[in-house]
């Protein structure tokens, strides 16, 4: 019997190289399902960042198709959409890279806690930083 799928929840980390959550998802041994959820926090971005995001998503989708995969795009509140995707796919793990702004940290903490309560392995990985903020000391 093969390993269950892993959801790779993509947000601002729209690349296939040097991606800690993607590497870990591949090591889980089952299919990796890349997903992007346009949630209220992301929709609150200004016009220019949303334009760049759209272009980046298009590029990532092409890269994934070239690698034999595809990007699943959804529009909803993150936790409810992740739960739907877990139900649809049978995934037992959700992985993502951390974001460090206050709004994202609050959302991600709530998502991680709720998924763990649901019995899902919810794992965040280092994001767009050389060092995690809490490891830097003066």
C-alpha positions in Angstrom: 0.0 0.0 0.0 1.4 3.4 -0.9 1.7 6.3 1.4 -1.1 8.9 1.5 -0.9 12.2 -0.3 0.7 15.3 1.2 -0.8 18.7 0.6 1.8 21.3 -0.2 0.2 24.6 0.8 1.8 27.3 -1.3 1.5 31.0 -0.5 4.4 33.4 -1.4 6.9 30.6 -1.9 6.0 29.9 -5.6 9.1 28.0 -6.7 10.2 24.4 -7.2 13.8 24.8 -6.2 15.3 25.5 -2.7 11.9 24.8 -1.1 12.1 23.1 2.3 8.4 22.2 2.5 8.4 20.7 -1.0 11.5 18.6 -0.2 9.9 17.3 3.0 6.6 16.6 1.1 8.5 14.5 -1.5 10.3 12.6 1.3 6.9 11.6 2.8 6.7 9.0 0.0 3.2 9.6 -1.3 1.9 11.9 -4.0 2.5 15.6 -3.4 -0.5 17.8 -4.2 0.5 21.5 -4.6 -2.3 23.9 -3.6 -2.7 27.7 -3.5 -5.6 29.2 -1.6 -6.6 32.8 -2.3 -7.8 33.6 1.2 -9.0 36.9 2.7 -5.6 37.7 4.0 -4.0 37.3 0.6 -6.9 39.1 -1.2 -6.2 42.1 1.0 -2.9 42.7 -0.9 -2.8 45.8 -3.1 -3.2 45.8 -6.8 0.5 45.5 -7.7 1.3 42.6 -5.3 -1.8 40.8 -6.6 -0.7 41.3 -10.2 2.8 39.9 -9.4 1.1 37.0 -7.5 -1.0 36.1 -10.5 2.0 36.1 -12.8 4.0 34.0 -10.4 1.1 31.5 -10.0 0.9 31.2 -13.8 4.7 30.6 -14.0 4.5 28.0 -11.2 1.6 26.2 -12.9 3.7 25.9 -16.1 6.7 24.6 -14.1 4.5 22.0 -12.3 2.9 20.9 -15.6 6.4 20.4 -17.0 7.2 18.2 -14.0 4.0 16.1 -14.5 2.0 17.8 -11.8 -0.5 20.6 -11.6 -1.4 23.4 -9.2 -4.7 23.3 -7.5 -6.1 26.8 -7.0 -8.9 27.6 -4.6 -10.5 30.7 -3.2 -11.8 30.6 0.4 -10.7 30.8 4.0 -7.5 28.7 4.3 -8.5 26.3 7.1 -11.9 25.4 5.6 -10.4 24.9 2.2 -7.5 22.8 3.5 -10.1 20.6 5.3 -12.1 20.2 2.0 -8.9 19.2 0.2 -7.9 16.7 2.9 -11.4 15.2 2.6 -11.2 15.1 -1.2 -7.6 13.6 -1.4 -7.2 11.5 1.7 -4.1 13.5 2.6 -2.7 12.9 6.1 -0.1 15.7 6.1 -0.1 19.4 5.2 3.2 21.2 4.8 4.0 24.8 4.1 6.8 27.4 4.6 6.4 30.0 7.3 5.5 33.6 6.8 6.5 36.0 9.4 4.1 38.9 9.3 1.6 39.1 12.2 -1.5 38.4 10.2 0.1 35.3 8.6 1.5 34.1 11.8 -1.9 34.3 13.5 -3.6 32.4 10.6 -0.9 29.8 10.3 -1.0 29.1 14.1 -4.7 28.7 14.0 -4.5 26.4 10.9 -1.8 24.2 12.5 -3.7 23.8 15.8 -7.0 23.0 14.1 -5.4 20.4 11.7 -3.6 18.7 14.5 -6.8 18.5 16.5 -8.3 16.8 13.3 -5.5 14.2 13.5 -3.6 15.7 10.5 0.1 16.2 10.6 0.6 20.0 10.0 4.2 21.0 9.6 5.6 24.4 8.8 9.1 24.8 7.5 11.5 27.8 7.4 10.5 30.5 4.9 12.2 33.4 3.1 14.9 34.0 5.7 18.5 33.0 6.3 17.8 32.5 10.0 14.5 32.0 11.9 13.7 35.4 13.6 13.7 33.8 17.1 17.2 32.4 16.7 18.9 35.7 16.1 20.5 37.3 19.2 22.4 40.5 19.7 
